[in-house]
Amino acid sequence: MEIYLLRHGTADRSALDADRRLTELGVAEVTEVIKQARLSGLNPSLILSSPYTRALETAQLTARLLDYQQEILTAAALTPESTPQAAWEELRLYSDQPAILAVTHEPLITAVASWMLGSARTEIEFKTATLARIDIETMTARPRGVRRWTIKPARA
């Protein structure tokens, strides 16, 4: 299975955390990264998102750019306060999908990527709008993934 982890784009800091919206810069960052990723074969069969506004806006923009026609599902397990284990259990619910794109936040996304790669240290630095592909052979309780690539906005 292909797992794509995408951190939301740059967001406005003037609202409450869950209500922060993408800025123009955030939209540009996500657009740049998704266009590059599409050229690398990004074609998710499922998009999951944190319910926080900036993540959901990132997921919706990504869906438009990829011509993704299915529903975007939200999951509390993808909010910043969640744990790698909870996020992984959420992903495992969809083990029948060949490619899942999960839109989430720091510090969760770094922890999830490191955990999926079997490392206790930071494996991927997730600046805003960073996208990483991790391939998982089996969806067991403890994942063992392989990092295939990472795409960051030019300014990162």
Buried (B, 14 or more C-beta within 10 A) or exposed (E): BBBBBBBBBBBEEEEEBEEBBBBEBBBBBBBBBBEBBBEEEBBBBBBBBBEBBBBBBBBBBBBEBBEBEEEBBBBEBBBBEBEBBBBBEBBBBBEEBEBBBBBBBBEBBBBBBBBBBEEEEEBBEBEBBBBBBBEBEEBEEEBEBEBBBBBBBEEE
